[in-house]
Amino acid sequence: MKTTNTKKLAVLAMLSALAFLLALVFHFLPVPPLVPAAPFLKFEPKDVVIAIAGFLYGPLAVVPMAFVVGLLEMPFSATWLYGLIMNVASTCAFACTAAIIYKFKRTITGAGIGLAAGVVAVVAVMVPLNYLITPFFMGVPRHVVVAILVMGIGLFNFVKYALIAAITMQLYIPLKAALVKAKLIPDPEGTGITAKKKVSITSVLVSVIIVILCLLGVLYLNGII
């Protein structure tokens, strides 16, 4: 039991470090904001790693990871406490929802349903949360935020997390296979998704379609289409 717990902590620490590194890299990349009216909304893929941790260890692993990575990001962000609240809320809404559903249906289909539900959950959480908090952060009247709430903030979160869901679907099995091979996690039989199973062509096609739709969403957010 001690060895198992030690390995679990080691894997979670490694995944937390990877999530923070991804957030840091994308923070310093000269990427233009997806929503010109809300430049603080940026894409970064750290929640891919945290969602995979949720698939591996359950929803309870997501919450501490979200807090740790969010706290590590604070010194590099101009949004500080606001950014921490939003980061933790969005990560938990997405990754916890996906992990809960996958916990009860440990198949590729279950993973897909969980990730799709996570996208819906994060939009449902972030739209009202931005309505409540963003006017204080931006120092603007609430009606200014309301003007970009649905087709700006809501669409941004939908596009961002749909893309994260597509990436997660493709990376989960290879990453799990690597961890099994390194003997860091067990590979019990009959759990649905194991290291021996390959990513299906269907999941690849679905992910490609999602990426295309996300690109169209980005073009819309920038007023190109």
FENBELCOR-V318450 format. One record per helix or strand of 2 or more residues. SS is the DSSP state (alpha for helix, beta for strand). FROM is the first residue (numbers start at 0). LEN is the number of residues. If there is no record, write none. Layout:
SS;FROM;LEN
SS;FROM;LEN
//
This chain:
alpha;1;27
alpha;45;12
alpha;59;15
alpha;79;25
alpha;107;31
alpha;141;6
alpha;148;33
alpha;200;21
//
